[in-house]
Amino acid sequence: MGIFFLFQYFPIFAPVNTSTNTAIISTKQVAFYTLGCKLNYSETSGISRLMEKGGFQTVDFFKAKEVDVYVINTCSVTDNADKKCRKVIRQALKHSPNAYIVVVGCYAQLKPKEISEIPGVDLVLGAAEKFNIVEHLDNLTKQKKGQFISCEIEAANFFVDAYSVGERTRSFLKVQDGCDYKCAFCTIPLARGKSRSDSIENVVNNAHKIAAMGVQEIVLTGVNIGDYGRRLNDGTDKEVTFLDLVKALENVPISRFRISSIEPNLLTNETIEFVAQSKRFMPHFHIPLQSGSNKILKAMRRRYKRELYTDRVKQIKQLMPHACIGVDVIVGFPSESHEDFLDTYHFLNDLDISYLHVFTYSERADTHALSLSPVVPLSVRRERSQMLRILSEKKRRHFYEQHLGTIRPVLFEGEKQGTMMHGFTDNYVKIEVPFDESLVNDIKIAELKKISLEGSVEIEVAKY
């Protein structure tokens, strides 16, 4: 799975009677904080709607005067999940010392007892229980130690749909969960269970709901979305594919769809051809590579060789020369020699790609990678990461330079940063213009003029 990291807060809530230390399920203010990927962000929003139905009111994590319940949705991908979780808990309790702290998400499934012992934590809910949070809060009381309610991951064998709301411009729509792959470095199958999918009918219905809210862009998300179609949520044994899904979504009245990270062996030529002629799916792909060395790919237990990756990039660029292609890559994986790293570096340098997401390998409990050697020193891992991050900036700038002077549709973001606002073209070029409230959540045709000092592209909105 390719991971896009977000550090977002998402408010929500449930109030507490501080005199009796018993949760009150009548008034209720809750605030959310989300760590991790687009899928976590969509599920936070889904949990928030469940809580609102249970009588809770969403409030801002940082700005609310007082909060009764904080829900922290965690990530397990990096090695500092514990550090991030503790920091957010401290922030929450500093603001509202009597609040209940509830921790959910991948880290909560993998390390429930460990998290329950963090000072201030009241409740930890595993993968099968996080969507039952309202029921668990009903009888929650303050204890010296936090409670944890977990399960074997095999029990998380059902699909719960989710999509994010609250941002006018885009929504993350969950279409798939879990993973049947067993990559040597990854704990996600242990945290989320087997691959399973929402029905096409329900995905399309949710997309219509999102479109009705005035959202301009939907990002399809999941753990391994190219595997869409396994263990459908409708209880049937129908055989459907990711291509069937995107074809069905083409008729939803929304301006833009984007496909989040998709494995190269699951990104078919037919899907690429469909996107190339689609009026709604954007010419933007994020395809995990992880290593440009076939030796390391095999050690990682990836299901392809770099030659297949090259073929996918060539197919995209042949049909969509303007397409943006992002790449996930891990450096410092056990047994990665200097020569192996250079294989990756030169492979990426020669590929017609647009940017990199670089991850420094970190040891994760219960993964096959822990049995591999030799271990790459941390200092070497950091050096290699820095080299690839510099390469990424060169790739991004070159991609932007290729499109200067061209005319492209731009979707403007609502967030004001100083005196400027940002947005993205259809092919994911980040632009900036002076803030204009009338442009928020609007799509305009614009000419890409020059690259700013911050690395965005300055534009001129077309007068026609």
SVG drawing of the C-alpha trace seen along z (x, -y; Angstrom):
<svg xmlns="http://www.w3.org/2000/svg" viewBox="-30 -39 58 55">
<polyline fill="none" stroke="black" stroke-width="0.4" points="0.0,0.0 1.3,-3.5 0.8,-5.8 0.1,-9.5 0.7,-11.0 -1.7,-13.6 -1.5,-15.3 -5.1,-16.4 -7.5,-17.1 -11.1,-16.4 -13.4,-17.6 -16.2,-15.7 -17.5,-14.8 -19.2,-13.6 -19.5,-15.4 -18.7,-14.2 -20.1,-14.8 -16.9,-15.6 -18.5,-15.3 -19.4,-11.7 -16.8,-10.7 -19.5,-9.1 -20.0,-9.7 -23.2,-11.6 -24.9,-10.5 -27.1,-13.5 -25.1,-16.8 -21.8,-15.7 -18.9,-17.4 -16.2,-15.4 -13.0,-16.3 -11.1,-14.1 -7.4,-14.0 -6.4,-11.8 -2.9,-10.5 -2.0,-8.7 -3.4,-8.1 -6.5,-9.1 -8.3,-6.0 -7.9,-7.0 -9.2,-10.5 -12.3,-9.0 -13.0,-6.7 -12.6,-9.5 -15.4,-11.3 -17.5,-8.1 -17.1,-7.6 -18.0,-11.2 -21.3,-10.7 -22.0,-7.6 -21.4,-9.7 -23.6,-12.5 -26.4,-10.0 -25.7,-9.0 -26.2,-12.6 -22.6,-13.9 -21.7,-17.3 -18.5,-17.9 -16.2,-20.6 -12.8,-21.8 -9.8,-19.9 -7.9,-23.1 -10.5,-25.9 -13.3,-24.4 -13.5,-26.0 -14.0,-22.6 -14.2,-19.1 -15.6,-16.0 -14.2,-13.3 -11.2,-13.2 -10.9,-10.4 -7.5,-9.9 -7.4,-7.8 -3.8,-6.4 -1.5,-5.0 1.0,-2.2 3.1,-2.7 6.0,-4.6 8.1,-3.9 7.0,-6.9 3.3,-6.2 3.7,-6.0 5.5,-9.4 2.8,-11.1 0.0,-9.5 1.4,-10.6 1.9,-14.2 -1.7,-14.5 -2.9,-13.1 -0.9,-15.7 -2.3,-18.4 -5.9,-17.2 -5.6,-16.9 -3.8,-20.3 -6.8,-21.8 -9.5,-19.8 -8.0,-17.9 -11.3,-16.0 -11.9,-14.8 -12.1,-11.1 -9.4,-10.0 -10.3,-7.2 -7.7,-5.8 -8.7,-3.9 -7.0,-2.9 -4.2,-0.7 -1.8,-1.3 -4.7,-0.6 -5.3,2.8 -1.6,3.7 -0.6,2.4 -3.9,2.1 -2.4,2.9 0.6,0.7 -1.6,-2.3 -4.0,-1.7 -1.1,-2.2 -0.3,-5.7 -1.2,-8.2 -4.5,-9.8 -5.9,-7.1 -9.3,-5.8 -10.3,-3.5 -8.6,-1.7 -10.7,-0.2 -9.4,2.4 -10.3,2.8 -13.6,4.7 -14.8,2.2 -14.0,-1.3 -17.3,-1.6 -19.1,-0.7 -17.6,-3.6 -21.0,-5.1 -22.0,-2.0 -18.6,-1.7 -18.8,-5.3 -22.2,-4.8 -20.7,-3.0 -17.2,-4.5 -15.9,-5.7 -12.6,-7.1 -10.2,-4.4 -6.6,-4.4 -5.7,-2.5 -7.3,-2.6 -9.5,0.1 -8.8,1.9 -11.2,3.8 -9.5,5.7 -9.8,9.0 -8.0,11.3 -7.7,9.5 -9.7,12.3 -12.8,10.9 -12.4,7.7 -13.9,9.4 -16.7,6.9 -16.7,3.7 -17.8,0.4 -18.2,-2.4 -16.9,-5.9 -16.2,-9.1 -14.7,-12.4 -16.7,-15.6 -15.9,-19.0 -13.7,-20.2 -15.6,-21.8 -13.1,-21.0 -12.6,-17.2 -13.7,-14.1 -11.9,-10.8 -14.2,-7.9 -13.4,-4.5 -14.0,-1.7 -11.9,1.1 -10.2,2.2 -7.7,4.8 -5.0,6.5 -4.2,10.1 -0.6,9.3 2.2,10.0 5.0,7.6 8.0,8.1 8.0,4.6 4.2,4.1 2.0,4.5 -1.2,3.3 -2.7,6.8 -2.2,7.4 -4.0,4.1 -6.8,4.2 -7.3,7.9 -8.1,9.4 -9.0,7.5 -12.7,6.7 -14.7,4.3 -17.8,2.1 -20.4,2.9 -20.4,0.9 -23.9,-0.2 -23.1,-1.6 -19.9,-3.3 -21.9,-5.0 -24.6,-6.0 -22.0,-7.5 -20.4,-9.4 -23.8,-10.9 -24.2,-12.0 -20.8,-13.7 -21.5,-15.4 -24.8,-16.7 -22.8,-18.5 -21.1,-20.6 -17.7,-18.8 -15.8,-19.1 -13.3,-16.2 -13.5,-12.6 -10.4,-10.6 -11.0,-6.8 -9.1,-5.3 -8.5,-2.0 -5.6,0.2 -5.1,1.9 -7.7,0.4 -6.4,2.3 -7.6,5.4 -11.2,4.0 -13.8,6.7 -12.7,9.2 -15.3,10.2 -17.9,7.7 -20.1,6.0 -23.3,7.1 -22.9,10.7 -22.7,12.1 -19.9,13.9 -20.1,11.6 -16.9,11.1 -16.2,7.4 -13.0,5.5 -11.6,2.0 -12.2,1.3 -15.9,2.1 -16.0,-0.4 -14.4,-3.3 -16.6,-2.8 -19.7,-2.9 -18.5,-6.1 -18.0,-7.9 -21.7,-8.7 -21.7,-10.5 -22.2,-14.2 -18.9,-15.4 -16.1,-17.3 -13.1,-15.1 -12.2,-11.7 -8.7,-10.8 -7.3,-7.3 -5.2,-7.1 -2.2,-4.7 -2.6,-1.6 -0.1,1.3 1.6,1.6 0.6,5.2 -3.0,4.3 -3.1,1.2 -4.2,2.8 -3.7,1.4 -7.5,1.3 -7.7,-0.9 -5.1,-3.3 -6.9,-3.4 -10.2,-4.2 -8.7,-7.1 -7.1,-8.4 -10.5,-8.9 -12.5,-9.7 -14.1,-13.1 -14.0,-12.7 -10.9,-10.7 -7.9,-12.9 -4.6,-12.1 -2.8,-11.4 -1.5,-8.1 0.3,-7.3 2.0,-3.9 4.2,-2.3 7.5,-1.1 9.4,-0.6 12.7,0.4 14.3,0.2 16.3,3.3 14.7,6.6 16.8,8.3 15.3,6.0 11.8,6.3 12.0,10.0 13.3,9.7 10.4,7.3 7.9,9.9 6.6,7.5 4.6,9.1 6.3,7.6 9.7,6.7 10.9,3.3 10.4,4.1 6.6,4.3 6.8,0.9 8.6,-0.6 5.9,0.8 3.1,-0.9 4.8,-4.3 5.4,-4.0 1.7,-3.0 0.5,-6.0 2.8,-8.5 2.1,-7.1 -1.7,-7.8 -1.4,-10.8 2.0,-12.6 0.7,-15.3 -0.1,-12.8 1.4,-13.1 3.0,-10.0 3.9,-9.8 6.1,-7.0 6.5,-5.5 10.0,-4.2 11.5,-2.7 15.3,-3.1 17.4,-1.2 15.5,2.1 17.5,4.9 20.2,6.3 20.0,3.2 23.6,2.6 25.1,-0.6 24.8,1.0 21.2,1.9 20.4,-1.7 22.2,-3.1 20.1,-0.7 17.0,-2.3 18.4,-5.9 19.3,-5.5 16.1,-3.6 14.0,-6.5 16.2,-9.1 15.6,-7.5 11.9,-7.1 9.4,-9.7 7.8,-10.3 6.8,-13.5 7.6,-13.2 8.5,-10.7 7.2,-9.9 10.4,-8.6 10.1,-6.4 13.1,-5.6 12.8,-1.9 11.8,-1.4 11.6,1.9 8.1,3.1 7.2,5.9 5.9,9.2 7.2,8.5 9.3,10.9 11.9,8.1 13.1,8.4 14.7,11.7 16.7,10.3 20.3,9.1 22.5,7.2 20.7,4.3 21.4,1.0 22.7,-1.6 20.3,-4.4 22.8,-7.1 23.0,-5.4 19.2,-5.1 19.0,-8.9 21.6,-9.7 19.8,-7.6 16.5,-9.2 18.0,-12.7 19.4,-11.8 16.0,-10.6 14.2,-13.6 16.5,-15.9 15.8,-13.8 12.1,-14.1 12.4,-17.9 14.3,-17.8 11.6,-15.6 8.8,-17.8 10.4,-20.9 11.1,-19.3 7.4,-18.2 6.2,-21.7 8.6,-23.3 7.2,-21.0 3.8,-22.6 4.6,-26.3 2.8,-28.2 0.0,-25.6 -3.6,-26.1 -5.1,-23.7 -8.2,-23.6 -7.4,-24.5 -9.5,-23.6 -8.9,-26.2 -8.6,-25.3 -10.4,-27.1 -7.4,-27.4 -5.8,-30.8 -2.0,-30.7 -0.9,-34.3 -2.1,-36.4 -2.1,-33.4 -4.3,-30.4 -3.5,-27.2 -5.1,-24.7 -4.3,-21.9 -4.5,-21.4 -6.2,-18.2 -2.7,-16.7 -1.7,-17.7 0.4,-20.7 0.2,-22.8 -0.6,-26.4 -0.8,-29.6 -2.6,-32.9 -3.5,-35.8 -6.4,-34.8 -9.8,-35.4 -12.9,-34.1 -14.9,-33.9 -12.4,-31.3 -12.8,-28.8 -14.0,-25.4 -14.3,-26.6 -12.6,-25.3 -11.1,-27.9 -9.1,-27.6 -5.7,-29.1 -2.3,-29.6 0.7,-28.3 3.1,-31.2 6.2,-30.5 7.4,-28.5 7.4,-30.4 10.2,-30.4 8.0,-28.1 7.9,-25.6 4.3,-26.1 3.3,-27.4 2.0,-31.0 -0.9,-31.2 -3.1,-33.7 -6.8,-32.9 -8.1,-33.0 -10.5,-35.8 -12.6,-33.5"/>
</svg>
